Amino acid sequence: MGLKDAFVEAFTANGGEVYMVEAYKTGDVDFRAQFSKIKGKEPDVIFLPALYKDIALATSQARALGVESTFLGGDSWLNTDLFTLAPDAVNGSYYVNPLNASDPKLDEFKAKYLEKYNSVAGAEGGNCFFPHDAMLVLMAAIEKAQSVDPEILRDTLESIEDIEGLTGKISIDKVTHNAVKPVSVFKVETNPDRFEFVKIINP
C-alpha cells in the first residue's frame, strides 16, 4: 500500500494519468479479473508492487489475456526465481532498488564481508549494506549531539544530512523520518537472465 500510494502521488505529480487502481488479497492466485479490467484501458505501464510469487502469477496471467503493458515494480522484483517462474512475462519490466549491488565502489566492502563471513555481500537483496549505512547515520548523530541520550539522538537524527554511505548520500526527512537517498533503476532481461542497471535517480 505504501509503495502504491507513493507511486500514484509521484506519477501524477509528474504529469502521469492513473487509469485505475486494482487490489488483491494475500494468498490470491487468480488475478485475471483485475487484468481483464485493466486490459480495456490499454495503459502504457502497470505498477505491480508485489512479492515474487505474486509477480510471477500476475504477469503470466496478464500476458495470457493479451496485456502488453510494461510492468514496473519495487525492490521485491530483485529475485532470480522470476527467471524460471515467468521469464517471458517479466521480460522488459523495470523496477527500482535502493542500491546497485554491482557498483564497483562496493568492491572493497564486499571483499571484507566475504573474508569475515564467508558469504557474498549483496546476494539477491543486498540487505547487509543497509545496516552498515544505518550505523553511519547513527554515528553521525552521536557525534553531532555529543550524547547517546535517546531523546537527544532522536531530535538530532532529524537534522542529519548528506552522509556518504555504501548505498548513496543519505539525509533524514524531518517530517517522515525516512531516509532520503538515490535509487537505482533496473530492467529485467531474460536473454540472458540478468537485472540490467539502467540509471540512478537522485532525490
Helices and strands as residue ranges (DSSP letters): H 2-13, H 32-41, E 45-47, H 52-64, E 70-73, G 75-77, H 82-85, H 87-90, E 94-97, G 104-106, H 107-117, H 129-145, H 150-157, E 163-165, E 168-172, E 179-180, E 183-190, E 193-201
